[in-house]
């Protein structure tokens, strides 16, 4: 009777562990790391079959669960240690989701993962031998609460899942870059621009991606300062050597320029914008670069040269903000706009500034109301 109860308990534990691991691996692939796997797929796939994260998650989760069940026929983890059978599958799950910038830059070394797998295999075999030969022999006839067995396995799974999350790539900016490209190549520019929208941190590559998408949508001068700008004009262009899914050739060919060793992004854009015939996209990149470097006087001069016939009302939002700020600093009240809204907003900003003596406190209050304007960037930004 006890043996029958023990077998029933072990079946319940085995099915529960298999279900829990399969669900975790499915959501880990299909949701948490889907964008990274799509990057890897795009770099390795030669056919035109699109990447489906749910199909990938289902295939991987089933394969890894079956592998663990098959290996446990040899290792024979039982009772409250059944979850240990999923250690090799957990390491494999972490391995296939440990995707970083080396897929573009090269230089990936296998030795770190070789060490992890060797240590993992040793732990797996050691515990299998110890538990099977010593512990299970002593307690094989002892009654055990089903709740106790399930909760101990659940605790082991928590440790395994934490291990998986630690070993796989968790670099948020790289994952955001991957997600931006995933949305953008599907034609959803709005979703791509919303990735990491509320985050105050952004890599240089992510910043360049946003600029590229905004420029393609004709919104560079309208919305670029709605996002964190931490790299001045350097954040407009990607590195000459590809380190993300954004190919430098895509940006440089769009602007009609080529990277030159030793020249900064500002120098490249400045040289390219000197001629009489300047591409509209290049004009916006150049003017935005001047704003990012806080060169307001030059911005006004170049704006008059590149858009000689444009009225202030027809200019993008950030250009109007910059002109109003320049007029305020220069003491020139000649700027004319059909609507008083921008002037009223700037007056509100000045009232906030006059209300606080501490620069840090003042900057925080200005940011709450005007953090997505050029004014905040110029006065308090990086």
N, C-alpha and C positions, 0 to 999 in steps of 0.2 A: 504494500500500500504506500509506504513512504517513498519507495523508488519511483512509483507512478507519479506521485505528487512532485517529486524532485524533477522528473523529466518534463512534466507539464510546466513547472516553474521555469526551467531552463529554456523551453520553447518560447514562453512568453517573453523572457528576457532577451533571447536571441532576436525575435521578431521586432521587439521594441527598439533594440539597439540598431538594427538594420534600417528601420524606418526613420529613426532620428538622424542617423548619419546621412542617409539618402536625402532627406529634406534639407539638412544643413548644406551639404555639398551642392544641391540644386540651386538654392537661393544664393549661395556664395558665388557660384559661377554666373547664374542668370541675372543677378541684380548687382551684387557688390563689386565684382570684378569683370563684368560683361564688357565694358569699354576697353579694358586692357587686352582681353582675349580677342576682341575685334581688331585691335591694332596688330596683334600677332598674326591673326588670320589673314589680314590684308597684306602683310609682309611675306607670308609663306604661300598663300593660295595662288594657284596659276589659272584656275577656272573662273567663270563668271558667277558661280553660285554665291548668293549673298549669305552673310553671317546672321544666324538666328540664335540669340543667347539662350532661349528656352530649349531649343533642340540641343545645343551644346551642353547646357546644364543637365538635361535629362540623360544624355549619352554618358557624360562623365560620371554623374552620380550613380547610375546603374552599374557602370564598369567598376568603379572603385568599391561599391558595396559588395558586389559579387566577388571581387578580389579578396576582400577582408573575410568574407564567409568561407571562401575556398582555403585561404591560408589558415583559418582557425580549425580546419579539419586536421591540420598537423599540430598547430600550437595548443589547441584545446583549452582556450581560456573559458572559464565557466563562472557561474554565479555572479558575485559582485565585481568580478574582474573581466567580464565579457567585453566591455568597451575597449580593453587593451588590444583586442584583435584588430581594431581600426587604426592603430598607430601607423603602419606602413601606408595605408590609404590616405591618412591625414597628411603625411609628409609628401606624398605624390600630389595631393590637391594643392598644397602650398607651393610645390615646385612648379606646377604648370601655370600658377597665377603670379609667380615672382617675375613679372615682366617690367623691365625698366628701360632707361634710355640707351642701353647697350644694343638694343635691336636696331638702332640707327647709327650709333657711334662705333660699335664693335667693342672688342676688348673684354667680352664676357668670359669669366673664368669658372670652370666647373668644379674646382677643388673645394670650394665652400660647401656646395651641395653634396659632393662625394663624402666629405667628412660628416655632414648631417645624416646622410643615409647609413653610413657605417655605424655611427653611434646609435641611430634609431634601430638598426637591425640587431645590434648587440643587446640593447635594452629589451627589445621584443623577445629575442631568444632566451635571454637570461631569465626574464620574468616567466616565460613559458615553462622553462625547466624547473625553476624554483616552485612555482605554484602547482604545477602538475605533479611533481615528485614529492613534495613535502606537504604543502598546505591542503590540497584537495584530498590527499590520502588520509589526512587526519580528520577532516570534517565531512567526508563524503556521506556519512550516515547521520549527520547532524541536521536537525530541522532548522530552517531559516525563514524569516519573515520576507514575504514578497516585497513589501514596501522598503525594507532595508536593502534588499538586493537592487531594486530599481533606483533608489536614491543614490546609492554608491556608484552605480554605473553612470547616472546622470552627472555626478560630480566629476568622474573621470572624463566624460565627454566635454564638460566645461573646460577642463585643462587642455584637452586635445584641440578644441576649437580655438582657444586662446593661442596655443602654439601655432596653429595654422595661420591665424591672423598676424602673428608676429613675424613669421617666416615669409609670408607672401608680401608683395609690394603694397605698402600703404601710403606712398607719397601722394598726398592729396592733390598737389598741383599737376603732377603727371597724369593722374586719373581725370582731373578736370580737362586737361588738354585733350586727352583721348575722347572724352565725352563730347567736347565741343566739335571735334572732327566728325564723330559719329553722327551727330545731329545735322551738321552742315552738309555733309555729303548726301544726306537724305533730303536736302532742300529745305530744312527747317532752321532758318537763320535766327528766328526769334528764340527758339529753344536753345540754340547754341549760345546766344548772348546771355541767356538767363543762368547759365552754368556758373556757379560761384559768384552770383551777382551781389550777394550780401557779404561776401568775405572781403576783409580788408587786406588780405594777403594774395599776391598773384605772382607767378614766375614771369620772367621776361618773355618766355615763349608764349605763355597764355596771354600776356598783354599784347604781343605782336599778332596773335590770332584774332583777338577782338578787334584790333585796328584793321586788319585785313577784311574781316567780315563787315564791319561798319563802312569801310571804304567801298566795298562791293555793293552795299545797299544805299550808298550815297548819304551816309549818316555820320561820317567821321567828325565833321565840324559841329554836328548837332548833339552827339551823345558821348564822345570819347571821355569826357571828364566825369561821366556818371560812374566810371569804374576806377579802382585804385590805379594811380600812375606813380610807380615807385622808381622808374628808371629814366626819367626825363625823355629826351628825344631817342635815346637808345632803345626804348621799349617799343618803338614803332616798327622796327625791322627785326627779323629773326637773325640768329647767328648765321654766318656764312656757311658753317658746317652744320648739317641737319642734326638736331637733337630732339626733335619732336615730330609729330605727324604733319606739321606745317612745313612743306618743302620751301626752302629759301628761293628756289627758282620760280615758284608760283608768285611770290611777292615781287621779286626783282623784275620778272618779265612783265607783270602787270603795270609796273611803274616805268618800264623801259630803261632801267639802269642795271649796272652790274656791280657787285661788291668789289672793292679795291682794298688790298691788304694795307693796314695802317690807317685807313680813313674811317672816321666815325660815321654813324648814321646821319648826323647833322651835316657833315661835310659832303657826303654823297648826295643828299637831297639838295643842298645849297648849290652844288656844282651843276646838277641836272636841271635846276629851275632857273638858270641864268639866261637861257635862250629866249627868243621871242615866241616860239611855239612850244608851249608846255602843256602836257596832258592834264586834263581836269583832275584826275586822281592824284597826279604828282603835285599839282598846286595845293590840294588839300593836305597831302602828307607834309609838304614843306611848311605850310602855314601852321599846321598843328605842331610840327617840330619846334617852330619858333615859340609857340605858346608853352609847350612843355619845358623849354629852356628858359622861360620867363623873359624873353627878349621882346618886350611889348613895343618899343619904339620901332624896331626892325619889322615886327609883325605889321604895324600900321603902314609902314612904307611899302612893304612887299604886297600887302593886300591891295593898296592903291594901284600898284603896277600890274598885278595879276588879274585883278577884277576892276578895271578903271571905270566901268559904266554901272557897276552894281550899287544899288542904294542900300543904306544900312538895314532897312526893313527886310530886304530880300536875302540877307546873309544868314548863315546858320547860327544857332543860338549861342554857341561858345564864342564865335567871332563877335557878336553883338556885345556879349558880356565883357570881352577883352577890350573892345573900343570904349565902352562906358568906363571901365576901370582906368584905362589910359587917360581918358578925359579928366577923370577925378584926380589922378596923380599929377597930371600936367596943368591942372587948373583951367582947363578949356571946356566951356559949356556949349560948344557948337554942335555936339552930336544931336541929331534930330531923328526921332522915331515916331511913327504914327500912333503907337500905344504907349501909355505911361506906365504900364505894368513893370517893365524892367527897372525904371527909375524908382518906382515904389519899393521893389524888392531890394534894391541897393540901399535905399534909405533905411529899410528895416535892418539890413546887415550892419549899417553904421550905428544904429541905436543899440544893437546887441553889443557891438564892440565898445561903445561908450559906457556900458553898464557894468563892465568887469575890468578890474585892473590887472589881475593875474593873466598872463599870456596863455597858460595852459587851460585854465578855466574858460577864458574867452574863446579860444580855439574850439573847445568841445561844444560850446553853445552855438557857435557859428556853424559848426559841422552838422549839428542836428537839423538845422533849417536850410543850409546852403552847401552841404557836403558833396552834392553832385553838380556843382557849378564850377566855372573856371575861377571865380572869385576865391572860393575856399582854397583851391589848389595854389593859386598865386600867393595868397596871404599866409597860409599855414601849411601847405602841402610840402612834399619832399623835394 
